[in-house]
Amino acid sequence: MLRTLFASRTSHLLRATTTAASLTAALLVGVAPSTTTATAVESATASPSTLTKSVRDVTHPGATTAEHGDTVDWAVSYRNAVDSPAAAPVTLTDPITGGGTGPGTTQTYVPGSLRTPPGWTPSWSTDGSAFTGTDQGAATTAVRASKADARRDGTELSAPLLPPVKPTVQATGGDGFTPILHRTALGQVQSWNMYHHVAAAARQVVCSDLGTGQPCPGGPWPRPLNSTPGPLGSGNTGDIASTLTPQYVEDPQRPGTVYYPGVSGGSVGVGCLDLDAQANCGFFPLAPVASTPSAANGLAGLVGTGGRLYGVASTGQVLCLTISSRTPCAGQPYAAIVPPNHDLPGSPGALYLGATTVADGKVFASSSPQSGGSTVAVPPALGCFDPATGTACAGWETPRPAAPSAAYYTYNAYTAYDTAGQANGVCTTTVGGATLNTACFTLGGAPLTQPTTLAGIGGGVLTFNPEVVTANGETRSYFPLWSGGINGATACHDWTHAAPCAGFPLPAKHPGVNGGVTRDYGYAYDSTTRCLIALGDAGVLFSVDPATGTSPCVHSGATVTLRPADFYCDGATGHVQAYTRAELTGIDLAHADLAASRVSVTDPDGTVLASPPLTADGVIDLSGISAADHPAVTVSAQLVLTSAVDFENGNQPVLTVRYQGDAPQLCFRTVVSADCAATQLSNTATGVDAAGSFGSNTVALAVAPGSGCQPKVTVVKEICASDHPHDCDPGGPGPWAKTSPVGLLRLLGTAHWRITVTNAGPVAATGVQVNDAATPACRSAAGTFDLAAGTSRQIHCSSLLLALPMKNTASATFVPANSPPGTVPTTTAASSAVACSLLCILAAPDQG
């Protein structure tokens, strides 16, 4: 059964210098944004809320200019200093100047890079005005983060207190089976369920908001389940059929991801559901349905142990999926551990009758072979699989019969516990006689004394897998019951005392829920409120007090896990100083039994850090817990109410946990355009909160031409080889050579030179100057000029030679177009030509 457990300081400003890794500036509310590239700017204003913008180059950490193709990280810090204790909405919008994918863009948003503080809701836009909750990828031109209940400083995280869960008649029927509890990032508590034994196309998944008693947003519910990953569809468009007694497992490494058994595409296997995204996340086949003489028409399970999921096919074979890789385990399906049931070939979708459980790391399964639907007809049986060996457990080489005859059947397999709360065996309770029949065996396969709690229940009563709760030093199993004269009830067995649960009726019926007609299928225990959330064949979602069996369970509570580091994303350290306090607001604790209520402060792994008393003011001191030693804390408030009046008329009490630290941040990344015309990035954020509208500083980041945006400048120095001066004029035919012919200039003469400067690169070269130490006239003739991409310029000059031979060398210096101010000029390779005499061989020119 799945359980879902879940002082202010001055705003921090990063100082940016010519050697800094980021560029920041601060502008207080009410002052028009100003552009800055190296210093922080502050201005006094009427409103106290502030936004501080910064940027850093991720590709070249520490660089003060970016290059084309670099990834840069934008951050904006929000200090909400509105002097009001009440929560108020805030929205921050950060347009990506020059963003998108079309012509003229200077930067492109990196899909998936938006980070918002915990408790904030992100959204994306492709036009800067219409925002959606789905990442729009590279087309994004603006991002946004909003929070409905922002408080002063913003260094807090809240969760709503769950009101007592009253009976709710929603689209939970359709034979909805067992609730799956899920707490969202914003603290809402949801109950998910899937209809059982329905065809693949049928709509079958439902989400209910326990806080409001209404369907979750994202309907209409129910919705179909599909094997292709993606958002939940609508209508009867599914392709995964459900099983008779589904069991669910949450992914330990992917919170909010649930695995369920199903049949799809001619295979039995594991379906995947992402609760946060309200999306399918795949289907993983484990065995084909088509087989003979025994067919895998359906399966029982799922259960998880050792990082793997296990189920049992109609053939009795054990199925296995590795959770981390979502791939079938090596060697599966493994050999059968129980007799097959409902395995006749040609009956795809026939329903496995039985269930699975885990005890001491081993997988146990029950099976109910029945004549007319199975290849064998024998009494229900229990079997055991050892994941360590991939075979039946030692002592379980043959399945254990669990009932007197094949006329009996079972919907359950559950773990037995000793009085110390340690698993010591497995049981199944079967239907078929005058009273319920329970058979139990030790982990080694020997007979085990059965619990007496179910012994007096009538024989026609159906019972399903119990919810196991360990609390207050006791281990209890809560069994759903219905049929055989019972319209719905709960039986509770206390393993610690080896007896029915004290103070809990046997059985506990639910007369205040749908007239007592609930037809219970399954429960999920909420450890925060300490209530059982129940669902049954009647399609009514309701709560049960696990201490008294009454409905509704008049408890409340909330859990907040606070990781202060999650509020920051600019790559800097030192943002967090200390935990301060937690508090309950919006509730009068005179309406709670403070002696029976409690507060727990733990590490996220459950290690208890403190159990402070709950006092009438609702304030819980956290200052004694070191933020350095405990980077995250989980605060749970568990309230036993004497009245639910504080939840009426739309009032929503909350639990808020606070820390002392810098202003929280919103961050995202962009990639600098490869277009060489992109010379600067800029960004300005805006916001609106209870104080009104405000804006941040504008941060500008210069873009220096990268290797793909550099001119490719070359110089060729030549001498005229003609003895007719007019041939050597600009445009003259020459010929032009690297070496003048021997004797052309005799002992004295005038040499005519030509220097050709060419730019074969993609961008212009600016401030081009010719370097020619031997012939100053050439420098003067060239002057300073710009050279566009793909063009050349020729410089003609002459000099009187007093001695021969003479080697004349030239080069050019330039700055790439779009370079930031202060860019050091680049010098080309040198090129030479020789004015020749009889001794030319001593002054051979280069080949440039």
Order of alpha helices (4+ residues) and beta strands (2+ residues): beta-beta-beta-beta-beta-beta-beta-beta-beta-beta-beta-beta-beta-beta-beta-beta-beta-beta-beta-beta-beta-beta-beta-beta-beta-beta-beta-beta-beta-beta-beta-beta-beta-beta-beta-beta-beta-beta-beta-beta-beta-beta-beta-beta-beta-beta-beta-beta-beta-beta-beta-beta-beta-beta-beta-beta-beta-beta-alpha-beta-beta-beta-beta-beta
